[in-house]
Each structure stands twice: as structure tokens, then as C-alpha cells.
């Protein structure tokens, strides 16, 4: 093989290897949490009817603000005097017009710019899909075809929907899925209603156009706000009377904001559209509403977003945890600390309705762990949530079940399952408040020796859980052994306390010095699980670390 052929061969090999490595990197990467993406849709006021001033709006790319182009357009065909061409499905600087080549300035333009100014460290992306004069049915995946073949056939004839291949809701979803690979869908901004009555049926359809996308993307309604804009209400207007119906959208959404149009002037040409100043201010009002509703947390460890190719700024994805005990299998008889649920992640080791750890303690997943006036507990528990634990039962027999819980409604409760079979009875809080924990009975259960999977399932909102305890009926659990040791002690001996590594007191007892206390913990506390503990003595006795179950 001559030198040129060898060189060409090596070039091909290196190119293939590089491609494989890039694919592997993308496959193990997560969206950049500081890349906030918003879906903007509606009719003409959203599509862009404000006058473009090229020196202000197009002369340079806005800071940290890009769009995922919803259509293809050459620079010469776009309004104003931009030199930027765009291609459907590719990221580009958010230079207007965003929605169609012939449109002008949209509230989405200054919404994005205002969001960037309000959140240093964040890059904003827009998915722009809007069509002038259309009904809300144009964005309903189950109605758009019938609409464009019926009431909307004239609009179809104008060709505007061709930018979206005749399928506006499909284009929104297609782009949103692509955007979700590199960033986070943070919310929706919406302006529509001039072509419809804003009655209950309209509001129901508006919500459906949002919900269809949210469900298809696997998003949580509680975390993805919807901000609607009021119609023109100043001066000679067509539709200001419809704003009351738009405001009622709040009853349809979990997180809703309303961008007011009060004081915003029209374009002086028709009764439908805002003028340039009104468009800009409306965009800023969308921003103000959105900021009230989103999580504004910035991840300091995420890289800056690459404005040309955001796929180059995704963050490495942590490999999923292997399912199994948090530390070691939890011994029964003994206490199952609620926060020590298994590793393995969401829908495997636990199920939690809200994203993120509300209490912010101990573990970095979605289970809500906090620290009240005692040890660490699992709280904010809602019906349907569950946690799994790997336990090791010491011997066949009957066990009494109890739990240390708190709550203020007296109805928050949970049940237990061992290897998918229900055990014991439902346990509810006593209604004394979330700062007052009480031990409640969970009945009895007959258990088999060996390793098992215990599942704790919330059956009613709200209950906070410290631990679940299993005691052998008629057996000698840890507390009985401590009591027996105390009986033989003399007044000359000292008081000692045993703490786990979360700082929770496990037991108090007396011993003849630190060495004796350590021996008692190793030999006499069979009711506690394996792990690392601290023995603290009164006075000069000091503190010593003890490993239980490793001797």
C-alpha cells in the first residue's frame, strides 16, 4: 500500500473513531440545566407585528438568546435588513423575525432578552410557532387537520402553514423533543384569542394544546408554567372584552401567569395589533410573570452554553445507581430509618411526585428529606409515593411493628409490604403537628428469616416519617438487653449515649467506663443495624467511634 493510500486509510479510521466517541459522549450526556427553553405560540401578535428597527433589533446577535428555527429562510427574504439565514431544526441567534420570514417583531423577542438580563448565567432558547388569524384549533393535534380543511381553508391557501409542513402542533413537538436533548423546557408563552371567543370551550382547548406537549415530553405540569398575554385593550380595539376569559385560564393550569396589556398602545393601523413599543413592553411583562413561576436555580458546575451548537455544552450524565441497600441490609429486629431507602434511583428504589429534595438534607434525589427538631426524617409525603428497603430478618417469628411519625391532619398514613405482600396495619399520624413525633402501632407480622424487600407506600397525604421499628414478640430485642445490663450497674458507673452518624440518639445506658461501654455496644445491642456509631460518655469519659456488625 503506497503512502497516500495509508494516509487516506488512517484518516478514515480516525474519522470513524472520532464519530463513535462523539456518539458515546452524547449518549452519556444530560441537558444543560442553565439552558432554559420556552415554547412560544399563538396567532398574529405572537407571530410578530411590531415594527423592526434593524439597528436595534438585527445589527447584532442578542446576548445568550437563541432560537430553534421552525422554518427555513434566506436572509434576503426575511423582514428588516438581517444578513442571517436560518434553517429549520437548527439553532440560530434569536434575530427577528423568528416565526415567519415575512413577520416582524414579536413579544417573544424581548421576552427572551429580558429573561437573559434577569438571570445571569442562563441562556434562553425559543421555539417559535405562530400563525396569524388562526383559531386555537390550529394548535390542537386532534383538530388542526379538520380546521385547515374547513374554517381555516383560506389561511391554508395563503401558505403560511407550509413553514410548518402543514402541522403546527407537530412542529412544536418535533422541535421541543430536539431542544430537550440539550436544554430544559422551562415554560410556555401564548398569545391568541382574537379569532375565537374566550369561553370555557376555548379555555379547555388552550389547556389541551399545552397538556398534549407536556405529556409527550414527559414533563411535570407543576414545574412548567404557562403565561398567556392579554389582547389589545387600549384605544380602538377589537377584542379587549375577551380579556376576562383569558384571565380565567388560571383555573385550567397548575402554574399560570397573565401578561397584562393595560396601557399598551396599538399600531394605529388596525384594531388587532400592538405597536412596536407595546410589543416590546408586552414581552417584558411575559418575562416578569415567568420569573414568578420558574425555578431560577443556576448550576455553577454546568458549562456555558455553546450558542452555535448547544450539543457541545451538555453535561456528563452520572451513571445510574445499581439497585441495592443504601449501606448494608437493614437488620430486623431493629429500626428502618426512613431516609435509608435503597439506591437505584427514581421508579426503581423510590417514587416521588415532585422533582428535587424539598428538605435538601442527606441525599441528592427527589425524596424529600429534612431535619426538624430531632433526627433526619422523610417528609412532604403524598399519596402514591413509595420507598424500598433491603432488610435482613434474623429469625422466623412474629414481630411487632411501630413507627415514629408526625403530621397535623391525623389522616396522613402509610402501609408496608414485604416482598410485595402487605404486612401489619396502616399507620397514620396523630395530628399533633409536624414538629411533634409520636410512635404509632402498625400491628404485627409473621416474618421469615433471610433477606427481603420492604416497601413503604404512602396511602394518604401528609405524613412525616422518622423510622419504622420491628420488635420480636417474646424475643430479646436490643432494648430488653439494655434494660438487663442497667439492672446490674452500680452508682459508681457513668452515663453513656449512643448516636448514629446522622447525629440521632439511638440509646442511653450506664457503663463502667468507655471500654465497657464499647463492649456493651458490640455485644449487647442486637437491635441496632450494622454501621458506624459514636459512643459518648458523660464528664471526662469522652467519645469513641464504634463499628457494629464488623467484628
N, C-alpha and C positions, 0 to 999 in steps of 0.2 A: 504494500500500500504506500503511495507516494505521500510526501509531506502535506500537500494541500488536502488530500483525502482524509489524512489523520486529523488535521486541524478541523475540517468540517465535521468529522465524526465526533470529536471531543466537544465542539460547540453544541452539537445536537444533544449529546449526553448531558452536558451541564445545563442546557435549557430545560430538558425534561426533569432533571433532578430539582432545579430551582422551582419549576412549576409544582412538582409534588410537595416540596417543602412549603410552598405558599399555601397550597390547599390544606395541608396538615395544620398550618398555623391558623387559617380561617376556621377550620373545623373545631379547633380547641379554643376559640376566642369568644368573648362576650361583648355585647353592645357597650359603647362608651356611655357611662351614666351621665356625663356632662354634655352630651349631645341631645338637646331637647327638640322633639319634632312635633309639629302641630298640623292637623288636618283643617284646611280652610275651604269651605264650600258654601254654595248658595246661588243667588241669581245676580243681576247686573251690578248692584252696588258692591258686592264682594268681588265680582269679576274685574272691576276697575273702571270707574267713570270719573275719577278726579284727573285734572289736567296734569300731565307730566312736565316738569321743568328739568330738562336734561342736565343742566349744570349742577342741580341739587340732587336729582334722583338717579342719574345714569352715569355721571362722569367717572365715578369710581365705585368699586365694589363695597357694599356696606360691611362694616366690621362684624366678623363672626356670624354672618347671616347668609344662609344658602337655601336653595330650593331644589327639590327633586322634580325636574321638568316633567310636566304632564302631557307635553306635546313637542313636536319638532318645529323649529322656525329659524330661518336665516335672519341675520342681523338686519339686512336691508328691508325685510318685511315687518319688522317689529316697530311699534309706535315710538315716537321720540327720535333720538339720534344715537342709540346704542350701537356699539360695534360687536356686541356679544351675540353669537348664535347659540341656540340650545337644542338639545336632542332628548327626546322622550326617554325617561328612565335613567337619565344621568344627572348627577349633581352639578349645580352651577351657582355662581354668585346670584343672590336674590335681587337682581336688577329688573325693575318693571319694564314692560308688562309681564306678569307671571302666568296669567290664566289663559290668554289667547294672544296671538301676535298683534291683533288689531285693538286690543283693550288698552286701558291707561292705568292710572294709579289706583291701587286697592287699599282698603284698611289693613289688609294683611301685610302690606309693605312696611307701614310704620308700627304695626303691632310687633313685628319681628325686631325692628330696630330698637324699639323701646324695651323689649324683653332683654335684649343683649345688654343694653345700658343699665338695666336694673339688676342683672345677675352676672357680675364679673366672674370669668372663668367658665361661662356657659356659651356653647354655640347653639344657635337656633336654626332649625330647618323647617321649611314649609312644604306641604303637599297641596298644590293649588288646583282645585277642580270646581269651576263655576260656569254657569251659562245664563246669559241674560234672558229675561222674560219667562223662564220656565216655572212650572208648578213644582211643589215638593215631590210629586210623584216621579220626577225625573231622576231622583236620587234613591228611590226605593227599588231594591233589586227585584222585587216581585211585581212592580208596576211600570217600570220605565219603558219596556217594550210596547205595552199597550198604550201608554201615554203618547209616545212619539209616533205611533201609528194611528192615533186618534186625535185628541185635543191638541197635541203638540206637533202635529204633522207639518204645520207651517214652519215652526222652528227647526224641525228636522230638515226641511227643504232649504233653509238658509245655510246649512252645512256646518254650523258651529259644533254640533256633537261629533263631527268627524275627527276633531282633535283628540277625542277620547274613544275613538273606534266605535262610536255609537252607543257606548255603555258607560255613562258617568259613574255609577256606583262600582262597576267593575274596575274602572281605572283607579278610583280611590283605594280600593282594597289591594290591587296589584302593587301600587306604589307604596302603600303602608307596609305591606309584607317585606318589600325590599328595604325600606327605611328601618324597619325593626331589626334588621341584621346588624346595623351599625350604631343605632341610637335608641332612644326611648320615646315612645309615643306618649306625650305628656297631656294632650288635650285637643279639643275641637273649637274652632271659631266659626260662627254661622251667621249669615245674613240672607234672609229670604222671607217672603210673605206678601209682597206687592201683588203677585199673581194668584194668591189664594186668600180665602177667609182664614183668619187665625183662630178657628173654633176648636172644639175638642178633638174632632177627627184629624184636623191639621196637626195639632199638637201630638197626637198619637203617632202620626206618620213621621213627624220630625224625630221623635224619640226612636222609632224603629230604624230610621236611616243611621242613627248613631249606634244603636244596640247591635245591629247586624254586623257592623265593622268591629266593635268591641269584642263580640263573641268570636268572630272569625280569627281575630288576632290573639285570643286567649287573655284579654285584659280584664281588669277589675273595675267595674263602674265606680266603686268607692274611691278610686285613685285617678280616674281620667275625667276631668271636668269638661263641661260643655258650656260655652259662653255664647249667647245669642245677642245680636245687636238690634236696637230699636229702628223702626223705619223713620224716614224724614217726617218731622212734625212741625217745623217752623215754616212760616210764610205760606205760599201756595203749594200745598202738598196733597198727594192723592190718598195717603194711607195712614196718617198719624193715628186715626181712630182704632187701628188694629193693634196698637202697641200694648193695650191691656191684655189681649190674647197672648201676645208674645211673652209678657211677664208671667203669665200663668204656666209657662213651660217649667217653672220651678217645681211644680207638683209632679212632673214626669221624670225628673233626673235626680240622681243621688247627690251630685255636685254640680250646681248651676250658678252661672253668673249672667248679669244683664248689663250690656254696654249701653248707656243712655245716649239718646240723640238730642237731648234738650239743649237748645242754644246753637245747634249746628245748622248752618245755612245751606240751602240748596244751590244748584249750579246756575240758577237764573234762567234756565232754558226750558225746563220741564218740571212737572210736579213730583218726579220719582227719585231724582238723584242728588246726592250731596255734591257740593263744590269741592275744590281741592283742599281748602282749609278744613272743611267738615270731614273729608275722608281721612286726613292726617290725624285730626283730633279723635275721631272715632277709633282709629287703630290704637291710639294711646289708651283710650278707655277700655278697649278689649284687654290690653296689657294689664291695666290696673285691676280689672276683675279677675284675670287669670292668676295674678300674683297672690290673690287672697285664697286661692283654691289648691295650688300645687305644692308639692314638697320641694322646697328650694335648696335642699342639701347639696353641697358641692363635694365631690370625691377628690381629695387632694392628690390621690395616687394615680388617678386616670391621666393618660397623656393628653396633650392638646389635640383638638380635632383637626385632622387634615382637611382643609376646605376644598381641595381639589378632588381628593379620593378618601372619603371618610373610612373606607375599609382598612386604610393603613393606620388607623388610630383606635381600633378596637382593643380591648384589654384582655390579657390572658385569662382564660376561664379555669377556675380551680377544678381539678378532677373531682367527681362525686365521691362522697364518703362511702366506704364499704359498710354495708349494714351489719350492725352488731352492738354489743354493750358499749355504753359511754366510757366506762373504765373496765370493770370486771362484772360478771354476772352478779346481780344483787341477791344476797342470801336471805332466805326465808327459813325460820322466823327472823324478823328484822323489819327495818323501815325502808320503804321505797321512796327516796326523796324525789319529789315531782320533777325537779329540774334535771335529773339524771336519766332522762329518756335516751333511747338508743341513738347511735349515729346512723346516718343513711340518708338524711335529708327529707324534704317535703314529699308527702304522699307515700313515703316508704316507712320512715320512723315516726312521723307525725303528720297531722293535717291541721292547718291553722287558717282561719278565714281571712285574716289580714296580713299583708306583707310587712316584714320588719318586726323586730323585737321592741314592743311598746315600752317595756321597762328598761331595756338597754343593759341588763345585767348578764354576766357569765357567758352566754353563747350567742353567736352571730348568725342566727337564722330567723325564722318567722315566729317562733314560740315566744310568748310574752312573759319574760322573767323579770321580777323586780324584787326589791328589798324593803319590806315595811319595817315595823319596829321590832323585828326579830330576824330570823334567818331568811335565806333566799327562797322565794315561792314562785309558782306559776300562776299568773293572773289573767285578767281580761278574757276569761274563758267563755266561749259561746257554744250554743247547741250545735252538735255535729262535729266539733273538733275532737281529735284523739291523739294519744301519746302511747308509744310502745316501749316496753322494758324487757330485757332478758333477765330472768330470775332463776335462782337455783334453790329448790326446795330440799331441805336437809333430810326429811324423813316422811314417809307416808303418814297421814293423820289428819285430824280436824284442827282448823285454825280459826281464831277469832280475827275479824277484820275491823279496823278503825281508821279514821283519817283526821288530820288536823286541818281545818278549813275555816274560811271566813266569807262573809257576804252580808249584804244588807236587805236582801229581799226574802230570805227564808225559803226560796224555791230553787235557787241555783244548785245544780246537782250533777252527779256523775255515777256511772256504773263501771264494773270491772269484768273483764273477760280473761280467762286463762286458756290459751290455745284455741281461741275463737268460741269458747263455751262460757256463758255467763256464770259468775260466781258471786256469792254474797247477795246483799241487797243494795238498792240505790241509796246514795249518801248525799244529803243536802246541807247547805249552810244553815246556821241558826238565826240569821237575821240580825246579828248584833253589830254589824258594820265591818268594813274591810280592814280595820285596824285591830279587831278582836278575833283571834283564832280560837276555836273550840274543837275538842276531839268529839267526833260523832261515830256512832256504830255503823258498821257495814255488814252485820250478821256473821255467819260462819260459813266455812267452805271446807270440803274434804279434798285434800291435795295429794298428788303422787310425788314421790321423791324424784329428783332429777332436774334437768334444765327445761324451762318452759318460756313461752312468750306471754307476758301480761300486757293487756291493753286497757287503758283508762279512757273512757268515752264520755264527753260532756253531754248530758241529756236535757239540761235547761240552763239558759243564761242566768245569772252571772255567779261564778264561784271561784274563789282563790284557794289554791291547794298547796299546803306545805309538804305533807308526806302522807303515805298510806302505810299502815303498820299491820303485820301479820304476827300473831302470837299463838304458839302451840297450846291447844286446850289440854290442861292437865300436865303439860310438859314443863321443862325448866328453861325458860327464856332468859335473856340477859338480865332483865330487871329482877327476877327471882334470885339469881346468883348474886347480884349486888346486895340485895337485902340480906342474904345469908352471910356475906362477908362482913357487912356492917355489924351484925349481931355480936360477933366476937371481938370487936375492936374495943380499945380502952381509951380513956380520955387523953392519954399522952400522945395519941396519934393525930395527924394533921388532916385537914380537908383538902380534897383534890377535885378538879373538874376535868372532864374530857370533852374536847372540841373537835369537830371535823374541819376540813380545810376551807370551808366557806364561813368559818367563824361561829357556827351554831353549836351550842352546848348540847352534848349527847347524853351526859350523865354526870352526877355529883356523887362522891363517895369519900370514905376515910381510909387512910393507909399509913403504915409505919415508915414513912419516908418515900422519896422518889423511886428508889429501886423497887420497893414493894408495890408502889402504885403502878409502875410499868409492868411488873409481873402479873398483877391482877388484870390489867387491860388485856395482856396477851392470853392469859389462861382462863379468865373468868367472865369475859364479856362476849359470850357467844351470840348475843342478839344483835350485834352490830356487824355491818358488812365489811369485807376486806377493803383496805385502803390505808391512807396516811392520816394520823390523828395527832393532836397536841395534848399532852397531859400538863396541866398547870396546877401547882401547889400553892397553898396559902403561905404568906410570910416569906421566908428565905428558901422555901423548897424549890422555887424556880419553875422552869418549863422545859419539857423534853418531847422530842418527836418520836412517835411510835408507829411502826409498820404492823398492821394487823392482817393476819392471814398469810404472811410471807415467811413463817418460821417453821 
